[in-house]
Amino acid sequence: MSSDGAVAVDIVVNNHNYGQYVCDAVDSALAQDHSRVSVIVVDDGSSDDSPELLRRYEDRVTLLFKENGGQPSAVNAGFEKCRGDVVMFLDADDTLAPQAASRAAAAFAADPAAARLQFRITAVDESGHELTRAPGPPASVRAGGDLRLAELTSPFEMPTVPTSANAFRTALLRRIMPIPESRYGAWGADYYLVHLSTLLGPVIFLPETGAHYRVHGTNAFQPSASVLNLQRIRSEIRYQEVTLECLSKLAERLHLDHPRPILSMSNLILRIVSRRLAPEDHPVPGDELPALLAAAVRAAQRRRDLTPIRRFVQVAALASLCISPRSVARRLAELMVFPELRGRRGETGSAGGGEISAPSRGRSV
């Protein structure tokens, strides 16, 4: 914190081949109404016109140009340059509301123990116009406070928002950085940052819109995405498996009591879907449907936020998926992974626990 009492906020913009959007992201970071904001832009080996566009900002931001190494490596490179009290990671196809930094700074100043903050987020189309009904991340979440127990009992069922709608206390984040790049690969920084930081302190929820999530042709949350993409599901499983391992190790390091192993119904649903529909490409060696179903029963028993009837329905649906003919199993999988097909809009990490609940999203790399 500076001598005048202002909380210093760093905004790290990570970009790869998003020349059509990156200027909007950087402009939104520079337009913050907070008195102490530093903007760091990391270009992760773009081959489009991004580098040329970004050089126009070299007198106003810290520019880093690196070889393409994936989102986690870009986030790590940007975080190394952070010197402020609070850091926000902005994806290059998203934008921030003008008051995002000031609201985050005030919230962290009011709660010295808080580790992470999440805003309300709105979805916009490629031109930046707000979408009233958009698939993917929820328009708002209500999760706040001490979420460590929820994180360690049903991590991917907790309401979360994409990276751009989060802010982190820098000093606490240093305890878990850098992100293990080799384990996550091209994407997955969202998983690591959001879930592991939850074990470091309370989470603040602000109901005001802090970021705008752009829905477009190269990210996962788009209208056409309500059809099973098994390759996408396998990627989600890999990110979740690494995150579960990192969560367990961090919980032990922090001496937090937690169930072993940490189980997530969302994770088990995806693994059952993958193992049932494409066993030859399933990413978790040794997975067998009976053992996965038994783990799902144990995971359901930990879901104290659900009624016994809802827990039973979840397990029964998974059992049906395991034994149904392939065509029926695929339809059941679609209904579990995309709840909007059941006549309501799906929300990331909703209490139903059947959605792809990660904040991560697909982008061309």
C-alpha positions as CSV (number, residue, x, y, z in Angstrom):
1,M,0.0,0.0,0.0
2,S,1.3,3.4,-0.9
3,S,2.1,6.2,1.5
4,D,-1.1,7.9,0.6
5,G,-3.1,4.8,1.6
6,A,-4.1,3.9,-1.9
7,V,-4.1,0.1,-2.7
8,A,-1.9,-0.5,-5.8
9,V,-3.5,-2.7,-8.4
10,D,-1.7,-4.5,-11.2
11,I,-3.7,-5.6,-14.2
12,V,-2.0,-8.4,-16.3
13,V,-3.4,-8.8,-19.8
14,N,-2.4,-12.1,-21.5
15,N,-2.8,-12.3,-25.2
16,H,-2.2,-14.8,-28.0
17,N,-3.4,-14.0,-31.5
18,Y,-6.3,-11.9,-30.3
19,G,-5.4,-8.8,-32.4
20,Q,-9.1,-8.1,-33.0
21,Y,-9.8,-7.8,-29.3
22,V,-6.6,-7.0,-27.4
23,C,-6.8,-3.2,-27.8
24,D,-10.3,-3.2,-26.2
25,A,-8.8,-5.2,-23.3
26,V,-5.8,-2.9,-22.8
27,D,-8.0,0.2,-23.2
28,S,-10.3,-1.0,-20.5
29,A,-7.4,-1.6,-18.2
30,L,-6.0,1.9,-18.8
31,A,-9.5,3.4,-18.3
32,Q,-9.8,2.4,-14.7
33,D,-10.9,5.2,-12.3
34,H,-8.5,4.0,-9.5
35,S,-5.6,6.2,-8.7
36,R,-2.9,3.5,-8.6
37,V,-3.1,1.1,-11.5
38,S,-0.2,-0.5,-13.4
39,V,-0.9,-2.4,-16.6
40,I,1.3,-5.3,-17.7
41,V,0.6,-6.8,-21.1
42,V,2.1,-10.2,-22.0
43,D,2.0,-11.3,-25.7
44,D,2.5,-15.0,-25.8
45,G,4.1,-15.4,-29.2
46,S,1.3,-14.0,-31.3
47,S,1.6,-14.5,-35.1
48,D,-1.1,-12.0,-36.0
49,D,-0.9,-8.2,-35.8
50,S,-1.0,-8.2,-32.0
51,P,2.6,-7.2,-31.5
52,E,2.3,-4.2,-33.9
53,L,-0.9,-3.1,-32.2
54,L,0.5,-3.5,-28.7
55,R,3.6,-1.4,-29.4
56,R,1.4,1.6,-29.6
57,Y,1.0,1.3,-25.8
58,E,4.6,1.0,-24.9
59,D,4.7,4.4,-23.2
60,R,1.7,3.6,-21.0
61,V,2.0,-0.1,-20.1
62,T,4.8,-2.7,-19.4
63,L,5.0,-4.8,-22.5
64,L,6.4,-8.3,-22.5
65,F,6.9,-10.3,-25.7
66,K,7.7,-14.0,-25.3
67,E,7.7,-17.2,-27.2
68,N,4.4,-19.1,-27.2
69,G,4.3,-21.2,-24.1
70,G,0.6,-21.2,-23.3
71,Q,-1.7,-19.3,-20.9
72,P,-0.1,-20.4,-17.7
73,S,3.4,-19.3,-18.8
74,A,2.0,-15.9,-19.9
75,V,0.3,-15.5,-16.5
76,N,3.5,-16.4,-14.7
77,A,5.6,-14.0,-16.8
78,G,3.2,-11.1,-16.1
79,F,2.9,-11.9,-12.4
80,E,6.7,-11.7,-12.0
81,K,6.4,-8.0,-12.9
82,C,3.7,-7.3,-10.3
83,R,4.7,-5.0,-7.4
84,G,1.2,-3.9,-6.3
85,D,-1.1,-5.1,-3.5
86,V,-3.8,-6.6,-5.7
87,V,-3.5,-8.3,-9.1
88,M,-6.1,-8.9,-11.8
89,F,-5.6,-11.2,-14.8
90,L,-7.5,-10.0,-17.9
91,D,-7.9,-12.3,-20.9
92,A,-7.3,-10.4,-24.1
93,D,-10.8,-11.1,-25.4
94,D,-12.5,-9.7,-22.3
95,T,-12.8,-6.2,-20.9
96,L,-13.0,-4.6,-17.4
97,A,-15.6,-2.2,-16.1
98,P,-14.1,1.2,-15.3
99,Q,-14.7,0.8,-11.6
100,A,-13.3,-2.8,-11.3
101,A,-9.9,-1.8,-9.9
102,S,-11.2,0.8,-7.4
103,R,-13.9,-1.5,-6.1
104,A,-11.4,-4.4,-5.7
105,A,-9.0,-2.1,-3.9
106,A,-11.6,-0.9,-1.5
107,A,-12.9,-4.4,-0.8
108,F,-9.4,-5.7,-0.1
109,A,-8.6,-2.7,2.1
110,A,-11.8,-3.4,4.1
111,D,-11.0,-7.1,4.6
112,P,-7.2,-7.6,5.2
113,A,-7.6,-11.4,5.4
114,A,-9.3,-11.8,2.0
115,A,-7.3,-13.7,-0.6
116,R,-9.6,-13.5,-3.7
117,L,-12.5,-11.4,-4.9
118,Q,-15.0,-12.3,-7.6
119,F,-17.3,-9.8,-9.4
120,R,-20.5,-10.2,-11.3
121,I,-19.7,-10.8,-15.0
122,T,-21.8,-10.1,-18.1
123,A,-21.5,-11.8,-21.4
124,V,-21.1,-9.8,-24.6
125,D,-21.0,-10.7,-28.2
126,E,-18.1,-10.2,-30.6
127,S,-18.9,-6.5,-31.0
128,G,-19.2,-5.9,-27.2
129,H,-23.0,-5.8,-27.0
130,E,-24.4,-7.4,-23.9
131,L,-26.1,-10.8,-24.3
132,T,-29.3,-11.3,-22.4
133,R,-29.2,-15.1,-22.7
134,A,-25.7,-16.5,-23.1
135,P,-24.4,-19.9,-22.5
136,G,-21.4,-20.5,-20.2
137,P,-20.4,-18.5,-17.2
138,P,-23.2,-17.3,-14.8
139,A,-24.3,-13.7,-14.9
140,S,-23.7,-13.6,-11.2
141,V,-22.5,-15.7,-8.4
142,R,-23.2,-15.4,-4.7
143,A,-20.3,-17.3,-3.2
144,G,-18.2,-15.5,-0.6
145,G,-16.7,-15.9,2.8
146,D,-14.6,-18.8,4.0
147,L,-15.0,-21.4,1.2
148,R,-12.2,-23.7,2.2
149,L,-14.4,-26.5,3.3
150,A,-16.5,-26.3,0.1
151,E,-13.3,-26.2,-2.0
152,L,-12.0,-29.4,-0.3
153,T,-15.3,-31.3,-0.5
154,S,-16.8,-30.3,-3.9
155,P,-14.3,-28.0,-5.6
156,F,-15.8,-27.8,-9.1
157,E,-19.3,-27.4,-7.9
158,M,-18.7,-24.1,-6.3
159,P,-19.9,-21.0,-8.2
160,T,-17.0,-19.4,-9.9
161,V,-16.4,-16.9,-12.7
162,P,-13.8,-16.7,-15.5
163,T,-10.3,-15.3,-14.8
164,S,-11.1,-11.7,-15.9
165,A,-13.8,-11.3,-13.1
166,N,-11.4,-12.1,-10.3
167,A,-8.9,-10.2,-8.2
168,F,-6.2,-11.6,-5.9
169,R,-4.2,-10.3,-3.0
170,T,-0.6,-10.4,-4.4
171,A,1.2,-11.3,-1.2
172,L,-1.0,-14.4,-0.7
173,L,-0.9,-15.4,-4.3
174,R,2.9,-15.5,-4.1
175,R,2.5,-18.5,-1.8
176,I,1.2,-20.6,-4.7
177,M,2.9,-19.1,-7.7
178,P,4.2,-19.9,-10.2
179,I,1.6,-22.0,-11.9
180,P,3.1,-25.4,-12.9
181,E,3.3,-24.8,-16.6
182,S,4.4,-28.2,-17.6
183,R,1.4,-29.8,-15.9
184,Y,-1.2,-27.6,-17.3
185,G,0.1,-27.0,-20.8
186,A,-1.6,-24.5,-23.1
187,W,-4.5,-23.5,-20.8
188,G,-5.8,-24.1,-17.3
189,A,-4.4,-21.1,-15.4
190,D,-8.0,-20.3,-14.4
191,Y,-8.3,-23.6,-12.6
192,Y,-5.1,-23.1,-10.6
193,L,-5.6,-19.5,-9.6
194,V,-9.2,-19.6,-8.6
195,H,-9.3,-22.9,-6.8
196,L,-5.9,-22.8,-5.0
197,S,-6.3,-19.2,-3.9
198,T,-9.5,-20.1,-2.1
199,L,-7.5,-22.1,0.4
200,L,-5.4,-19.0,1.3
201,G,-8.2,-16.8,2.8
202,P,-11.8,-15.6,2.6
203,V,-13.3,-14.9,-0.8
204,I,-15.1,-11.6,-1.4
205,F,-18.2,-11.4,-3.7
206,L,-19.1,-8.1,-5.2
207,P,-22.5,-7.9,-7.0
208,E,-21.5,-5.1,-9.3
209,T,-20.3,-6.0,-12.8
210,G,-16.6,-6.1,-12.9
211,A,-15.8,-7.6,-16.3
212,H,-17.4,-8.4,-19.6
213,Y,-16.9,-11.9,-21.0
214,R,-16.8,-12.0,-24.8
215,V,-18.6,-14.9,-26.4
216,H,-17.1,-15.6,-29.9
217,G,-16.1,-18.3,-32.3
218,T,-12.9,-19.5,-30.7
219,N,-13.9,-19.8,-27.0
220,A,-15.8,-22.7,-25.6
221,F,-18.9,-21.0,-24.3
222,Q,-20.9,-20.3,-27.4
223,P,-24.4,-21.4,-28.6
224,S,-23.0,-24.3,-30.7
225,A,-21.1,-25.6,-27.7
226,S,-24.2,-27.3,-26.3
227,V,-23.2,-30.4,-28.2
228,L,-20.7,-32.8,-26.6
229,N,-17.2,-32.2,-27.6
230,L,-15.3,-35.1,-26.2
231,Q,-11.9,-33.5,-26.9
232,R,-12.9,-30.5,-24.9
233,I,-14.2,-32.7,-22.1
234,R,-10.9,-34.6,-22.0
235,S,-9.0,-31.3,-21.7
236,E,-11.3,-30.3,-18.8
237,I,-10.6,-33.6,-17.1
238,R,-6.8,-33.1,-17.4
239,Y,-7.0,-29.6,-15.9
240,Q,-9.2,-30.8,-13.1
241,E,-7.0,-33.8,-12.3
242,V,-3.9,-31.6,-12.0
243,T,-5.9,-29.1,-9.9
244,L,-7.2,-31.8,-7.5
245,E,-3.6,-32.9,-7.0
246,C,-2.4,-29.4,-6.4
247,L,-5.3,-28.7,-4.0
248,S,-4.5,-31.8,-1.9
249,K,-0.8,-30.9,-1.7
250,L,-1.6,-27.3,-0.7
251,A,-4.1,-28.4,1.9
252,E,-1.5,-30.6,3.5
253,R,1.0,-27.8,3.5
254,L,-1.5,-25.5,5.1
255,H,-2.4,-28.3,7.6
256,L,-6.1,-28.2,6.6
257,D,-8.2,-31.2,7.4
258,H,-9.7,-32.6,4.2
259,P,-11.2,-35.8,2.9
260,R,-8.8,-38.0,1.0
261,P,-9.1,-38.2,-1.9
262,I,-10.8,-34.9,-2.7
263,L,-13.7,-35.8,-4.9
264,S,-15.8,-33.6,-7.3
265,M,-19.1,-34.8,-8.8
266,S,-18.4,-32.6,-11.8
267,N,-15.1,-34.2,-12.3
268,L,-16.5,-37.7,-12.0
269,I,-19.4,-36.9,-14.4
270,L,-16.9,-35.9,-17.0
271,R,-14.7,-38.9,-16.4
272,I,-17.7,-41.2,-16.7
273,V,-18.9,-39.5,-19.9
274,S,-15.4,-39.8,-21.4
275,R,-14.8,-43.4,-20.3
276,R,-18.3,-44.5,-21.5
277,L,-18.3,-42.7,-24.9
278,A,-14.7,-42.8,-25.9
279,P,-12.8,-45.3,-23.8
280,E,-9.9,-45.5,-26.3
281,D,-9.0,-41.8,-25.7
282,H,-9.9,-41.5,-22.1
283,P,-7.1,-39.4,-20.3
284,V,-7.1,-41.0,-16.9
285,P,-5.3,-44.4,-16.9
286,G,-7.0,-47.1,-14.8
287,D,-10.4,-45.5,-14.8
288,E,-13.2,-48.1,-14.8
289,L,-16.9,-47.4,-14.7
290,P,-17.8,-49.3,-11.5
291,A,-15.0,-47.6,-9.6
292,L,-16.0,-44.2,-10.9
293,L,-19.6,-44.8,-10.0
294,A,-18.6,-45.8,-6.5
295,A,-16.6,-42.6,-6.2
296,A,-19.6,-40.7,-7.4
297,V,-21.7,-42.2,-4.6
298,R,-19.1,-41.0,-2.1
299,A,-18.9,-37.6,-3.7
300,A,-22.7,-37.2,-3.6
301,Q,-22.7,-38.1,0.1
302,R,-20.4,-35.1,0.7
303,R,-22.8,-32.7,-1.0
304,R,-24.6,-31.3,2.1
305,D,-25.8,-28.4,0.0
306,L,-28.1,-30.8,-1.9
307,T,-31.2,-32.7,-0.7
308,P,-31.0,-36.5,-0.4
309,I,-33.4,-36.8,-3.3
310,R,-31.1,-34.7,-5.6
311,R,-28.1,-36.6,-4.5
312,F,-29.9,-39.9,-5.4
313,V,-31.0,-38.5,-8.8
314,Q,-27.5,-37.6,-9.6
315,V,-26.1,-41.1,-8.9
316,A,-29.1,-42.8,-10.6
317,A,-28.5,-40.7,-13.7
318,L,-24.8,-41.7,-13.8
319,A,-25.7,-45.3,-13.3
320,S,-28.1,-45.1,-16.2
321,L,-25.4,-43.5,-18.3
322,C,-23.0,-46.4,-17.5
323,I,-25.3,-49.1,-18.6
324,S,-27.4,-47.5,-21.4
325,P,-26.8,-48.1,-25.1
326,R,-24.3,-45.7,-26.6
327,S,-26.9,-43.4,-28.3
328,V,-28.9,-43.1,-25.1
329,A,-25.8,-42.6,-23.0
330,R,-24.7,-39.8,-25.2
331,R,-28.1,-38.0,-24.8
332,L,-27.9,-38.5,-21.0
333,A,-24.4,-37.1,-21.1
334,E,-25.6,-34.0,-23.0
335,L,-28.3,-33.4,-20.5
336,M,-25.9,-33.7,-17.6
337,V,-23.1,-31.6,-19.0
338,F,-25.4,-28.9,-20.6
339,P,-28.3,-28.3,-18.2
340,E,-29.7,-25.6,-20.4
341,L,-30.9,-28.4,-22.7
342,R,-33.3,-29.3,-19.8
343,G,-35.1,-26.0,-20.4
344,R,-33.1,-23.7,-18.2
345,R,-29.9,-21.8,-18.6
346,G,-26.8,-23.6,-17.4
347,E,-24.6,-21.9,-14.8
348,T,-21.0,-22.6,-14.3
349,G,-20.5,-24.5,-11.1
350,S,-24.1,-24.5,-10.1
351,A,-25.4,-26.6,-7.2
352,G,-26.5,-29.3,-9.6
353,G,-22.9,-30.3,-10.0
354,G,-23.5,-31.8,-13.5
355,E,-22.0,-29.0,-15.5
356,I,-18.6,-28.4,-16.9
357,S,-17.8,-26.2,-14.0
358,A,-14.4,-24.8,-14.7
359,P,-13.6,-21.2,-15.3
360,S,-11.2,-22.3,-18.0
361,R,-12.4,-21.9,-21.6
362,G,-11.1,-23.1,-25.0
363,R,-9.1,-20.7,-27.2
364,S,-7.0,-21.2,-30.2
365,V,-3.4,-21.6,-29.3
